[in-house]
Amino acid sequence: MTTGIKYPPGHWIRDASPRQGLEQYLGQQRLTYSRIKNRFVQDLLGDLTGKTFLDYGCGGGFFLIHAVHSKARLVMGVDAEENVLATARFFLDRQGAAGPVHLIRSDQFPAFRPETKFDVILMKDVIEHVPDDLGLVRAAASVLAPGGRMVLSTQNALSLNCLIQGTWNRRVRNNKAWLGWDPTHLRFYTPNRLKRILASAGLACRGWRASYLIPYKWPAPRFLKRQFVRVDFLSVADRALGACFPFNRLGWNVAVLAVSDEKG
């Protein structure tokens, strides 16, 4: 199943310079929204010491470096774009983490050897881009070790931001095709839809995190001569409630931990 991700010109992924691409990538990771989301994903990944770790859709390598620093036994990253992998290599080299990491360029889930199994698989903000999302999750589950963990994150239709921005774009601006901040997205999800997809792959949900519970990125007034105003103090809601039921299923971004059967 191919990813189908086609990013527009100007996106950091299209930058042929690893140094410039990394600057843009790290700029995104420093945003309050990204910092909170990344922390929640790290919480769900759990202890990686001695584990085999696969990041499918690894991007610029943030979680590859996290896995190396967490003393994972094997770290592997997969992405469809060579520019992305070049940026990840540059980042890994800069952090002194390149040696233990294996990178694969592929626009579909790799056909690993039957004996290859991963203790932890991450697919952060990937499935909303993929035409065959169910096929992708099943392919990933097939190389998950017994009792292994899979963490997915994606944008959530059951969120205040989706209600506000969706209504504005679809009803007021008549943009019926609106699917969030990224033009390469194909669909939204709900927690129940994610549970069904994971269950069909033999995985059971064990934990949730949600971020951007209250929108804190707003269109800026024209006199400010910029596109957005960020009211970051509103992120206190994420920090206080993002791991608590039912709020952990109500953010613009929702992350879920799913586990495979211990017997395989």
C-alpha positions as a Python dict, from the first residue, in 0.01 Angstrom:
ca = {
    (1, 'M'): (0, 0, 0),
    (2, 'T'): (156, 329, -108),
    (3, 'T'): (151, 636, 111),
    (4, 'G'): (28, 873, -157),
    (5, 'I'): (191, 1170, 21),
    (6, 'K'): (265, 1455, -223),
    (7, 'Y'): (379, 1766, -42),
    (8, 'P'): (356, 2105, -215),
    (9, 'P'): (658, 2320, -311),
    (10, 'G'): (783, 2527, -17),
    (11, 'H'): (728, 2254, 241),
    (12, 'W'): (1046, 2162, 431),
    (13, 'I'): (1021, 1809, 292),
    (14, 'R'): (1087, 1950, -56),
    (15, 'D'): (1407, 2129, 53),
    (16, 'A'): (1707, 1960, -107),
    (17, 'S'): (1944, 2107, 153),
    (18, 'P'): (1954, 1886, 466),
    (19, 'R'): (2078, 2179, 674),
    (20, 'Q'): (1793, 2409, 567),
    (21, 'G'): (1541, 2127, 587),
    (22, 'L'): (1652, 2051, 942),
    (23, 'E'): (1621, 2416, 1045),
    (24, 'Q'): (1259, 2419, 927),
    (25, 'Y'): (1187, 2078, 1077),
    (26, 'L'): (1327, 2175, 1417),
    (27, 'G'): (1136, 2501, 1400),
    (28, 'Q'): (817, 2296, 1381),
    (29, 'Q'): (927, 2071, 1667),
    (30, 'R'): (985, 2374, 1892),
    (31, 'L'): (625, 2491, 1862),
    (32, 'T'): (417, 2439, 2176),
    (33, 'Y'): (175, 2213, 1988),
    (34, 'S'): (458, 1986, 1868),
    (35, 'R'): (635, 1978, 2204),
    (36, 'I'): (322, 1863, 2385),
    (37, 'K'): (231, 1611, 2117),
    (38, 'N'): (585, 1469, 2113),
    (39, 'R'): (588, 1436, 2490),
    (40, 'F'): (260, 1244, 2482),
    (41, 'V'): (390, 1013, 2209),
    (42, 'Q'): (702, 947, 2419),
    (43, 'D'): (477, 860, 2715),
    (44, 'L'): (290, 602, 2505),
    (45, 'L'): (607, 454, 2353),
    (46, 'G'): (726, 370, 2702),
    (47, 'D'): (1065, 228, 2791),
    (48, 'L'): (1266, 149, 2477),
    (49, 'T'): (1571, 5, 2651),
    (50, 'G'): (1682, -307, 2465),
    (51, 'K'): (1383, -290, 2228),
    (52, 'T'): (1364, -310, 1850),
    (53, 'F'): (1202, 11, 1725),
    (54, 'L'): (1053, 106, 1388),
    (55, 'D'): (941, 459, 1301),
    (56, 'Y'): (731, 439, 985),
    (57, 'G'): (710, 790, 843),
    (58, 'C'): (1014, 895, 1045),
    (59, 'G'): (1036, 1250, 908),
    (60, 'G'): (1341, 1445, 1020),
    (61, 'G'): (1434, 1187, 1282),
    (62, 'F'): (1312, 1326, 1616),
    (63, 'F'): (1194, 987, 1744),
    (64, 'L'): (1487, 798, 1590),
    (65, 'I'): (1716, 1006, 1810),
    (66, 'H'): (1483, 955, 2107),
    (67, 'A'): (1508, 577, 2055),
    (68, 'V'): (1887, 585, 2030),
    (69, 'H'): (1916, 795, 2346),
    (70, 'S'): (1671, 557, 2516),
    (71, 'K'): (1911, 268, 2439),
    (72, 'A'): (1692, 78, 2195),
    (73, 'R'): (1870, -232, 2061),
    (74, 'L'): (1769, -172, 1697),
    (75, 'V'): (1638, 152, 1547),
    (76, 'M'): (1492, 169, 1197),
    (77, 'G'): (1328, 458, 1013),
    (78, 'V'): (1123, 446, 694),
    (79, 'D'): (1013, 739, 479),
    (80, 'A'): (908, 786, 119),
    (81, 'E'): (1107, 1102, 48),
    (82, 'E'): (1484, 1105, -9),
    (83, 'N'): (1502, 1468, 106),
    (84, 'V'): (1347, 1362, 435),
    (85, 'L'): (1597, 1083, 486),
    (86, 'A'): (1885, 1317, 397),
    (87, 'T'): (1760, 1558, 664),
    (88, 'A'): (1725, 1272, 914),
    (89, 'R'): (2082, 1153, 839),
    (90, 'F'): (2212, 1507, 890),
    (91, 'F'): (2024, 1535, 1222),
    (92, 'L'): (2144, 1192, 1337),
    (93, 'D'): (2504, 1277, 1250),
    (94, 'R'): (2479, 1605, 1437),
    (95, 'Q'): (2349, 1423, 1744),
    (96, 'G'): (2610, 1147, 1720),
    (97, 'A'): (2333, 891, 1671),
    (98, 'A'): (2379, 785, 1309),
    (99, 'G'): (2562, 458, 1371),
    (100, 'P'): (2283, 254, 1533),
    (101, 'V'): (2008, 370, 1293),
    (102, 'H'): (1899, 199, 969),
    (103, 'L'): (1707, 415, 720),
    (104, 'I'): (1491, 280, 436),
    (105, 'R'): (1339, 480, 153),
    (106, 'S'): (1001, 333, 60),
    (107, 'D'): (657, 464, -32),
    (108, 'Q'): (497, 146, 101),
    (109, 'F'): (539, -64, 411),
    (110, 'P'): (861, -264, 359),
    (111, 'A'): (850, -639, 304),
    (112, 'F'): (1063, -747, 600),
    (113, 'R'): (1193, -1099, 639),
    (114, 'P'): (951, -1328, 825),
    (115, 'E'): (1182, -1346, 1127),
    (116, 'T'): (1201, -966, 1157),
    (117, 'K'): (988, -846, 1446),
    (118, 'F'): (969, -510, 1622),
    (119, 'D'): (890, -455, 1987),
    (120, 'V'): (767, -100, 1924),
    (121, 'I'): (631, 60, 1606),
    (122, 'L'): (550, 429, 1572),
    (123, 'M'): (330, 577, 1298),
    (124, 'K'): (300, 943, 1391),
    (125, 'D'): (70, 1149, 1166),
    (126, 'V'): (86, 896, 881),
    (127, 'I'): (-240, 709, 831),
    (128, 'E'): (-439, 1020, 736),
    (129, 'H'): (-216, 1041, 426),
    (130, 'V'): (-249, 678, 314),
    (131, 'P'): (-514, 554, 70),
    (132, 'D'): (-519, 203, 225),
    (133, 'D'): (-496, 287, 593),
    (134, 'L'): (-631, -50, 708),
    (135, 'G'): (-379, -233, 489),
    (136, 'L'): (-97, -25, 636),
    (137, 'V'): (-197, -100, 996),
    (138, 'R'): (-232, -471, 922),
    (139, 'A'): (109, -478, 751),
    (140, 'A'): (267, -309, 1053),
    (141, 'A'): (88, -543, 1295),
    (142, 'S'): (226, -843, 1104),
    (143, 'V'): (584, -750, 1205),
    (144, 'L'): (498, -658, 1563),
    (145, 'A'): (649, -894, 1818),
    (146, 'P'): (415, -1080, 2059),
    (147, 'G'): (317, -833, 2325),
    (148, 'G'): (462, -552, 2114),
    (149, 'R'): (341, -193, 2114),
    (150, 'M'): (217, 26, 1830),
    (151, 'V'): (160, 400, 1870),
    (152, 'L'): (-47, 594, 1616),
    (153, 'S'): (-130, 962, 1611),
    (154, 'T'): (-360, 1153, 1379),
    (155, 'Q'): (-608, 1438, 1363),
    (156, 'N'): (-938, 1393, 1539),
    (157, 'A'): (-1284, 1473, 1404),
    (158, 'L'): (-1416, 1480, 1763),
    (159, 'S'): (-1229, 1795, 1862),
    (160, 'L'): (-1319, 2156, 1930),
    (161, 'N'): (-1078, 2273, 1663),
    (162, 'C'): (-1237, 2049, 1401),
    (163, 'L'): (-1578, 2188, 1496),
    (164, 'I'): (-1465, 2551, 1478),
    (165, 'Q'): (-1233, 2538, 1177),
    (166, 'G'): (-1441, 2279, 996),
    (167, 'T'): (-1755, 2487, 1027),
    (168, 'W'): (-1575, 2802, 916),
    (169, 'N'): (-1411, 2641, 615),
    (170, 'R'): (-1692, 2413, 500),
    (171, 'R'): (-1995, 2625, 579),
    (172, 'V'): (-1874, 2986, 562),
    (173, 'R'): (-1594, 2960, 304),
    (174, 'N'): (-1770, 2675, 118),
    (175, 'N'): (-1451, 2468, 114),
    (176, 'K'): (-1617, 2128, 126),
    (177, 'A'): (-1286, 1948, 78),
    (178, 'W'): (-1126, 2096, 392),
    (179, 'L'): (-930, 1829, 583),
    (180, 'G'): (-724, 2030, 827),
    (181, 'W'): (-392, 2209, 818),
    (182, 'D'): (-222, 1982, 568),
    (183, 'P'): (-344, 1965, 206),
    (184, 'T'): (-210, 1609, 173),
    (185, 'H'): (-457, 1465, 426),
    (186, 'L'): (-719, 1225, 295),
    (187, 'R'): (-952, 1188, 594),
    (188, 'F'): (-1019, 1254, 962),
    (189, 'Y'): (-1053, 988, 1231),
    (190, 'T'): (-1243, 943, 1553),
    (191, 'P'): (-1118, 734, 1847),
    (192, 'N'): (-1381, 469, 1774),
    (193, 'R'): (-1272, 445, 1411),
    (194, 'L'): (-911, 403, 1521),
    (195, 'K'): (-1014, 132, 1765),
    (196, 'R'): (-1195, -58, 1489),
    (197, 'I'): (-897, -36, 1253),
    (198, 'L'): (-656, -152, 1521),
    (199, 'A'): (-888, -432, 1632),
    (200, 'S'): (-913, -559, 1274),
    (201, 'A'): (-532, -593, 1283),
    (202, 'G'): (-546, -790, 1608),
    (203, 'L'): (-444, -501, 1833),
    (204, 'A'): (-607, -380, 2153),
    (205, 'C'): (-603, -14, 2263),
    (206, 'R'): (-436, 45, 2598),
    (207, 'G'): (-380, 420, 2626),
    (208, 'W'): (-475, 758, 2479),
    (209, 'R'): (-336, 1110, 2474),
    (210, 'A'): (-482, 1425, 2318),
    (211, 'S'): (-338, 1767, 2247),
    (212, 'Y'): (-474, 2101, 2128),
    (213, 'L'): (-789, 2055, 2335),
    (214, 'I'): (-848, 2432, 2319),
    (215, 'P'): (-731, 2599, 1995),
    (216, 'Y'): (-436, 2831, 2056),
    (217, 'K'): (-343, 2915, 1696),
    (218, 'W'): (-578, 3181, 1561),
    (219, 'P'): (-596, 3389, 1241),
    (220, 'A'): (-420, 3721, 1305),
    (221, 'P'): (-586, 4060, 1251),
    (222, 'R'): (-469, 4224, 931),
    (223, 'F'): (-287, 4508, 1108),
    (224, 'L'): (-42, 4255, 1259),
    (225, 'K'): (76, 4163, 907),
    (226, 'R'): (115, 3796, 985),
    (227, 'Q'): (-97, 3490, 927),
    (228, 'F'): (-149, 3359, 1281),
    (229, 'V'): (-143, 3455, 1647),
    (230, 'R'): (-40, 3181, 1890),
    (231, 'V'): (-198, 3203, 2236),
    (232, 'D'): (23, 2936, 2387),
    (233, 'F'): (-92, 2973, 2748),
    (234, 'L'): (-414, 2794, 2643),
    (235, 'S'): (-202, 2479, 2611),
    (236, 'V'): (-235, 2446, 2988),
    (237, 'A'): (-549, 2246, 2910),
    (238, 'D'): (-340, 1989, 2722),
    (239, 'R'): (-87, 1959, 3003),
    (240, 'A'): (-358, 1922, 3268),
    (241, 'L'): (-614, 1707, 3086),
    (242, 'G'): (-453, 1551, 2780),
    (243, 'A'): (-390, 1220, 2958),
    (244, 'C'): (-722, 1211, 3145),
    (245, 'F'): (-1045, 1045, 3029),
    (246, 'P'): (-1250, 1163, 2842),
    (247, 'F'): (-1031, 1459, 2739),
    (248, 'N'): (-755, 1225, 2618),
    (249, 'R'): (-979, 1142, 2321),
    (250, 'L'): (-1101, 1493, 2240),
    (251, 'G'): (-797, 1688, 2116),
    (252, 'W'): (-724, 1799, 1761),
    (253, 'N'): (-442, 1547, 1766),
    (254, 'V'): (-508, 1212, 1929),
    (255, 'A'): (-247, 942, 1995),
    (256, 'V'): (-326, 583, 2084),
    (257, 'L'): (-120, 296, 2222),
    (258, 'A'): (-222, -47, 2095),
    (259, 'V'): (-69, -382, 2192),
    (260, 'S'): (-50, -721, 2022),
    (261, 'D'): (-143, -1053, 2179),
    (262, 'E'): (131, -1186, 2408),
    (263, 'K'): (117, -1523, 2228),
    (264, 'G'): (156, -1376, 1879),
}
